[in-house]
Amino acid sequence: MATREPFYFPVWPYYFLAALSFIAAGVILITWMPPWHPEKENLLRLEGAVETVEIRDDISNTTAGAIWPMLTSVYFTLEGHSGEFRYPYSHPDYFLVRDNTSGALEVWVNGSEIGTGVPMTIWQIQEHSSYNYLYPETSIKFETISALRDKVGTSWRRLAIWLLLAGGSLTAIGYLLRRWNQHRGARSQV
């Protein structure tokens, strides 16, 4: 009487999915850790009338991809100040700043960014415009921006932790399944 060989349960899908989970968690932790924002006492207040406003894609730094609202920033130049000021998509009320902000602005920027040639990130903005009839003047406080960044950073870290746990679980399942295949004498048919 011939005995059938035990069925071999494939192990590679578990290791493959675990590797994908670890890679995704690593990318999230590298790109979003920590959710940085400067201290309020390091901010400098600058003000002036808006000279130019431009919406640019953050990846190519051109206006070509500016139609897609994600990964874009609003760039301002102000009279009396050299350099550009950047309000990124990740800040709250991005569309309000992008579509309805004009006139004179007060912006708070990190003092260490001034004079570096890199667009200065706006951490607080206050608009002074007598032409805004449909919307109130733009006023976004530092506390609002920093709270949103902290909240987003917390959610990304939570996702990374879940992915690490999933990757560890999948690795453990793959290891146990491999041991079980060896114990039963099952061999891969490939």
SEGU-687145 format. One record per residue (C-alpha): x, y, z. Coordinates in pm, 1 decimal, m for minus. Example, Ala and Ser with C-alpha at 12.3 -4.5 7.8 and 13.67 -1.06 7.14 Angstrom:
NODE      east     north        up
NODE    1230.0    m450.0     780.0
NODE    1367.0    m106.0     714.0
//
This chain:
NODE      east     north        up
NODE       0.0       0.0       0.0
NODE     141.7     335.9    m109.1
NODE     139.1     621.4     135.5
NODE      81.1     971.8      16.6
NODE     329.1    1240.8     100.2
NODE     189.2    1505.5     338.3
NODE      72.9    1829.1     181.2
NODE     337.5    2103.3     186.2
NODE     212.6    2442.9     301.7
NODE     402.8    2723.3     124.5
NODE     599.9    2946.8     358.1
NODE     728.7    3217.0     122.5
NODE     404.3    3425.0     112.7
NODE     429.4    3484.6     487.7
NODE     791.4    3597.6     465.9
NODE     716.9    3811.2     159.9
NODE     425.5    3990.5     329.6
NODE     633.0    4031.7     646.4
NODE     912.2    4192.0     443.8
NODE     662.7    4429.3     280.0
NODE     526.0    4523.5     622.5
NODE     874.1    4591.3     759.8
NODE     969.1    4798.9     455.2
NODE     648.8    5005.3     473.0
NODE     697.3    5063.3     847.1
NODE    1059.3    5166.8     788.6
NODE     962.3    5414.5     518.4
NODE     694.1    5564.6     743.1
NODE     930.0    5594.1    1039.8
NODE    1207.3    5750.5     832.7
NODE     989.4    6004.4     653.1
NODE     750.9    6101.0     935.3
NODE     955.9    6071.4    1252.1
NODE     953.0    6300.5    1437.9
NODE     671.9    6537.1    1338.4
NODE     901.2    6834.8    1366.3
NODE     799.4    7190.8    1428.6
NODE    1009.3    7468.4    1580.9
NODE     956.7    7609.6    1925.1
NODE     739.8    7920.2    1932.6
NODE    1019.0    8131.2    2082.3
NODE    1239.0    8054.1    1777.1
NODE     988.2    8210.9    1537.6
NODE    1044.6    8554.2    1386.5
NODE     759.3    8774.1    1269.5
NODE     793.1    8929.3     924.5
NODE     532.8    9137.8     744.9
NODE     478.1    9294.6     407.6
NODE     246.1    9320.0     113.0
NODE     224.8    9014.6    m110.3
NODE     428.2    9059.4    m427.8
NODE     380.7    8717.8    m586.9
NODE     190.4    8399.1    m514.1
NODE     276.5    8073.0    m684.7
NODE     157.0    7715.6    m636.0
NODE     431.1    7461.2    m700.6
NODE     465.4    7086.7    m689.8
NODE     694.7    6982.7    m401.8
NODE     857.0    6700.6    m597.5
NODE     952.7    6878.7    m920.4
NODE     949.3    7234.3    m777.6
NODE     756.2    7349.8   m1084.0
NODE     402.0    7465.5   m1145.3
NODE     344.6    7168.7   m1379.8
NODE     200.7    6939.3   m1111.6
NODE      27.8    7212.5    m913.7
NODE    m319.8    7109.8   m1025.9
NODE    m306.1    6805.3    m801.6
NODE    m346.4    6951.0    m452.6
NODE    m140.5    6691.9    m266.4
NODE     233.0    6749.1    m244.6
NODE     203.5    7114.9    m339.5
NODE     287.7    7431.3    m152.9
NODE     194.8    7796.7    m182.4
NODE     497.7    8022.6    m225.7
NODE     475.4    8390.7    m136.7
NODE     718.8    8674.5    m181.5
NODE     665.5    8979.5      34.2
NODE     766.3    9338.2     m29.8
NODE    1073.0    9434.7     169.2
NODE    1189.4    9077.8     227.4
NODE    1419.3    8865.9      16.8
NODE    1344.8    8500.3     m27.3
NODE    1028.2    8298.4     m55.7
NODE     782.0    8191.1     208.2
NODE     626.5    7845.6     181.6
NODE     289.8    7727.1     313.6
NODE     278.3    7346.9     259.0
NODE     m23.5    7127.8     193.7
NODE      27.7    6949.9     526.2
NODE     m62.7    7265.8     720.4
NODE    m425.8    7333.7     817.3
NODE    m653.4    7546.3     597.3
NODE    m424.7    7504.4     296.7
NODE    m700.6    7584.2      46.3
NODE    m792.8    7901.4     232.5
NODE    m432.3    8021.0     212.2
NODE    m393.7    7907.7    m148.2
NODE    m714.4    8050.6    m289.2
NODE    m812.1    8344.6     m68.5
NODE    m503.7    8500.7      87.8
NODE    m374.2    8831.2     m46.5
NODE    m299.3    9185.6      63.3
NODE     m54.2    9232.0     348.6
NODE      65.2    8935.0     550.7
NODE     227.7    8875.6     883.4
NODE     418.1    8548.6     874.5
NODE     611.8    8375.0    1149.0
NODE     908.9    8169.8    1027.0
NODE    1189.4    7978.3    1192.5
NODE    1475.8    8223.7    1246.8
NODE    1737.2    7969.1    1138.7
NODE    1583.3    7949.7     787.7
NODE    1630.5    8318.7     710.4
NODE    1907.4    8383.8     459.9
NODE    1965.9    8018.4     368.8
NODE    1823.6    8051.0      16.4
NODE    1566.5    7780.4      92.2
NODE    1198.8    7885.4     101.6
NODE    1105.6    7959.2     462.7
NODE     819.3    7751.3     602.5
NODE     535.0    7958.2     743.2
NODE     442.1    7849.6    1096.6
NODE     181.8    8118.8    1161.1
NODE       6.1    8350.9     919.1
NODE    m216.7    8654.4     958.7
NODE    m370.8    8835.0     663.1
NODE    m459.5    9203.9     651.8
NODE    m673.3    9268.1     345.9
NODE    m958.7    9508.2     286.3
NODE   m1057.7    9318.2     m31.1
NODE   m1174.9    8991.7     127.8
NODE   m1552.5    9019.5     101.5
NODE   m1646.3    8652.4      80.9
NODE   m1411.4    8510.2     344.2
NODE   m1275.3    8644.0     671.3
NODE    m909.4    8735.2     683.4
NODE    m678.8    8436.8     702.1
NODE    m555.1    8380.4    1055.0
NODE    m384.2    8051.4    1135.5
NODE    m200.7    8024.8    1466.1
NODE     117.4    7834.2    1540.9
NODE     m67.6    7621.1    1797.0
NODE    m314.3    7505.6    1530.4
NODE     m36.5    7407.6    1289.7
NODE     177.3    7232.5    1552.7
NODE    m124.1    7045.1    1695.6
NODE    m216.1    6913.2    1349.8
NODE     142.3    6804.4    1280.3
NODE     158.2    6626.2    1615.8
NODE    m173.5    6452.0    1546.3
NODE     m60.7    6340.4    1199.4
NODE     273.4    6223.3    1338.1
NODE      97.9    6019.3    1606.0
NODE    m127.6    5849.1    1352.2
NODE     167.9    5767.1    1124.1
NODE     364.5    5623.7    1417.4
NODE      60.9    5415.9    1516.0
NODE      38.7    5281.2    1159.3
NODE     410.2    5197.5    1163.6
NODE     371.0    5010.6    1492.7
NODE      79.5    4807.6    1351.6
NODE     284.2    4725.6    1041.5
NODE     578.0    4614.6    1257.7
NODE     346.3    4394.6    1464.2
NODE     193.4    4249.2    1147.5
NODE     539.2    4182.9    1004.2
NODE     650.2    4011.5    1324.5
NODE     334.1    3801.5    1334.8
NODE     370.7    3697.1     971.7
NODE     735.0    3604.3    1031.7
NODE     635.4    3392.7    1333.0
NODE     358.5    3219.7    1134.3
NODE     602.3    3147.5     850.3
NODE     858.5    3006.7    1093.0
NODE     601.6    2785.0    1269.8
NODE     461.3    2665.3     937.2
NODE     812.1    2578.4     814.4
NODE     879.1    2382.2    1134.7
NODE     544.9    2203.5    1099.1
NODE     625.7    2108.5     738.6
NODE     962.6    1969.2     853.3
NODE     804.4    1780.0    1141.1
NODE     553.9    1607.6     909.8
NODE     816.8    1539.6     645.2
NODE     640.2    1752.2     381.7
NODE     859.0    1870.9      97.9
NODE     804.4    2139.9    m160.3
NODE     706.3    2000.9    m500.1
NODE     885.0    2282.7    m684.6
//
